[in-house]
Amino acid sequence: MNDLQIARNDDKPFPSRSVAFRKLSTFEVPSLSHKEIRHAQKADSIFRFQDIGIKGIHKWFELLQTCPTGAYSFISLLENERYLPLETQVLLVGVTIEHIGAMLQKHDGNFHDQLSAILNQLLPLLSSEADRQLWIGRVVASYNGIKHFFRAKKRPDTLSMVEYLLESKQVIRLWIAYYVGCNINALKEYLTHHRYSLSYIKFVFK
């Protein structure tokens, strides 16, 4: 059970051994130096299977069934992120947010509202309303600036977009952890020990 890993890899001999589920629950360590990352033994998990139990695993499969495009877009990103350019990663994160947000809202809407719907379930983890709204606006500008030709000039500078992408991935990971049954206080405690080292943007997390 502790080694169970899940993804859409039906054509592989051992689909249960995919790295996707491990990456969903594992913290990236961008704040470490390259030397520290190279010598790091193992990243801390956001959650372990004993934290979510059988119900949580069922919830994971429910998410794959209820929101396949959103879930598999994120899985595809995690499995290939080292090879994907910034623009492609932002688009995949955007698709994930659109589909999960629409699932939560139970109706179609705009990207801003869909991202807000996800963040609304993580409020105890997040910064002030003003900082949160600024963050949402810049993530929206990043996604729409890549997706729409005539909005390209409105997107943030590249270094800021990289940091918005890092935090957006973390938002999705934490939301998935919450969705499959992790206690919000456990996620809050996790974030007190694992913060990104950002220089160009305001934190979305406390």
Secondary structure, DSSP 4 states (H G I P E B T S, - for coil): -TT-B--S-TTSS-TTB-SHHHHHHB---TTS-HHHHHH---PPBS--HHHHHHHHHHHHHHHHHHSHHHHHHHHHHHHHTTTS-HHHHHHHHHHHHHHHHHHHHTS---HHHHHHHHHHTTGGGB--HHHHHHHHHHHHHHHHHHH-GGGGGGSPPHHHHHHHHHHHHHHHHHHHHHHTT--HHHHHHHHHH-----SSS--SB-
